[in-house]
Amino acid sequence: MNRKRILVDFRQLNAAVHRASTVLFPDADAFLNRQSLLYDGFSYGLYGTPTIRQLEDQVAEIEGGVRSIALPSGLAAMTHPLLALCRSGDHVLMVDCAYGPTRAFAKDALSRLGVEVEFFASDSVSIKDKLRANTRVVIVESPGYYTMELQDIEAIAAEAHTVGALVMIDNSWGFGSTDMFALGVDICCTALSKYASGAGDLCMGSVTVADEELFRTLKAFIANLGAGVSSDEAYLVLRGLGTMQVRVREQAERALEVGRWLDAHPAVSRVLCPPLESDGYHERYRRFFRCGNGLLSVLLREPAIEPLKGLIDGFSHFRIGASWGSSHSLVSITEPAKSRDVDSWEDGVFLLRIHLGLEPLELLKGDLEAGFDRLKT
Ligand SMILES: Cc1ncc(COP(=O)(O)O)c(C=O)c1O
C-alpha cells in the first residue's frame, strides 16, 4: 500500500481547519513580497487562512456582495468599518432603534474622535432633511433591535447617495433572507454569532461589501487594528451555514405560530414581529425580506417589573439569556425607552424578548401559558 498516496487522496465533507499564526514562504522573494498577499493570498494567520477565506467567500455570496471580512463579533463588524471610514468633522446618521452597544460606540467613541452622531426616527421613509454635505455614513437596522421597526431602506439609500454618504446596515436579523445590496446598501454587517453559527457558543461577525475598492480600504484598516478570527471558530460557522436555511425557516414558522397565538392571548397587549400579518410593518417586511426568524418581542398587559421577573424566573423550557439564533429557546426583559434619542417609546416600560428554539412547540407554549397564569396570582 502506498501510504503517501492515501494521504493525498484524502477528502472530507467539511472545510479543513488551517491553524496558523506563521505562514511559510518558499523563498526570500516571496517573503519580501508578502504584503501584496493581504487581499487574496496568505501572509500571516491574523490576516486570513484558507478556512477563514472559505467562510468569507460563503458569507459574501449569501449577502449578495463580492467580498467579506470576518471579525471577532457582530459588534466588531459594526464598529470597525465606522472607524475605518469616519474622520474628525464627519457627520454620521444612525437609526434610533439600532443595537444598544452600536449606539453606545457611536455616542462615546465616535463622538470622542470628533465625529458628530445624529439619530433619525426608527420608522423613517426619508432622511432628506437630515443629510449634510459632510454626512459620511448612514446606519440603518431593519428590523430594529428590540422594537422591530423597519425603515424604507431603498429610499434612504437613494437619498444618502445624493450626498456621497455610504449606507451601512446591521443585517443580523435578515442574513440569508434579503438582498440589501440590490436595495442600495453599501456595507452589510452581520452577527454570525446568531443563526450562522446556530449553537449559541461563539461570537463572530462579518462585514460584506459589493465594491472591491471599499473592501481593500476596510481590509487594510482592519489589518492595522489587528482584528481577526480563529480558524477553529470559522470552521464552526461554516458548519452552521450548511444547515442555516432549514433552521431559520423552521424557527420562523414556529415564531409565526406562537406569535399568532400570543397576539390573541388576553395577557398580551402587542406582538412585535414584522412577519406577522398583524404587525404594522408587515407590508414593508414583505418588500424587503423573503423569510423571518425565531425572534418575537412581546408587550404584556402587566406593566410592573416584579410580576414579569416572576414570569420568566418560573419558565422550565425558556432559559434567561441574551442573544438569539441557536436551537435553544431564550427569554429576556428589556426597557426600550432607555436606548432612544429621537423616538419616544410609550408602549409600556418593559418588553419581553423571546427567541424560539427547536424544542417541542407544545412544551414552549405550555411554559408561556403557565407563566401567564402566574401573572394572575
Ligand atoms: C441586531 C444585533 N446586532 C449585533 C449584535 C452583536 O453581535 P455579537 O453578539 O456577535 O457581538 C447583536 C447581538 O445580540 C444583535 O442582536
The ligand as a Gaussian input file, in Angstrom:
#p B3LYP/6-31G(d) Opt

LIG

0 1
 C      -29.004000      43.081000      15.891000
 C      -27.715000      42.697000      16.511000
 N      -26.585000      43.207000      16.009000
 C      -25.381000      42.915000      16.531000
 C      -25.273000      42.064000      17.605000
 C      -23.922000      41.789000      18.170000
 O      -23.469000      40.518000      17.864000
 P      -22.322000      39.890000      18.790000
 O      -23.027000      39.345000      19.989000
 O      -21.706000      38.837000      17.934000
 O      -21.370000      40.990000      19.100000
 C      -26.427000      41.516000      18.174000
 C      -26.335000      40.635000      19.353000
 O      -27.290000      40.358000      20.026000
 C      -27.672000      41.838000      17.604000
 O      -28.820000      41.352000      18.114000

